[in-house]
Amino acid sequence: MPKSQNSRRTMFQAAALGLGGAVAAHAQTLGAWSPKKASTGGPIRSGHLLFLGGIGGWYPERRKEAGDIKVQMKSVLESMKSALEKAGSSLDNVLKVSVALVDPEANWEGMNEVYDQFFTGKVKPARSYWGATGFRRKGQLCQVDCIAYVD
């Protein structure tokens, strides 16, 4: 191996060992890190993050008729808002939203219209969505989860 490659490798190995030693020393000081999880009566909390999953667009015990995508998305986001506030956060602190949507071609515009009424800030959460063929409850058009920040 040429001398320049050997010295570069030695330099990177020394840097990695130094960084590894610093991390190990820090971990000993603080104790081993673990993803501590706690229920907040809704979302799961780990550190400063809240994970709220699987809010369906329609529950027959809450509303007799399934309604259209606007009705269902409003119901989802009202439930999300309530759960986040109960856990000490808010819609303003939502970092990521995932939406499963039945028949996106027919339901995207209505879902997006309601979504924009709830997330009005200049910087909106990152969002992903995918099409779904259906859910356990016939008539349910969406299911949403999110990750939010909490102090």
C-alpha angles and dihedrals in degrees: 000000000000116000094244092056091046093052092046091051090048090050093051092046091051091049091049092049091048092050091045090051092050092050092047092049091048091048091052090052094050099030123245114316118240130173095255109203128195132174115237093193088271122016122040112244125212114172108311094341130095120200115201115180143185107008106172124215095231136030115179092211089061101039128015098215123050094224126197128298093275092055092045096046091049089052091049094049094045089053091047092049092050094048093048093049091048087054093050099261137090145212087269088066096051110123102178136018127190120195127193107198130189112224097358092191091063099032107037098088095048092045091048093048092057092040090057091053091059100037102050101149125116091248111045124197120271107265137197129179139180137188120259130196093218145301137248091272111064107231096031108129104182146021122195138190133178147188117222137179123242131181 
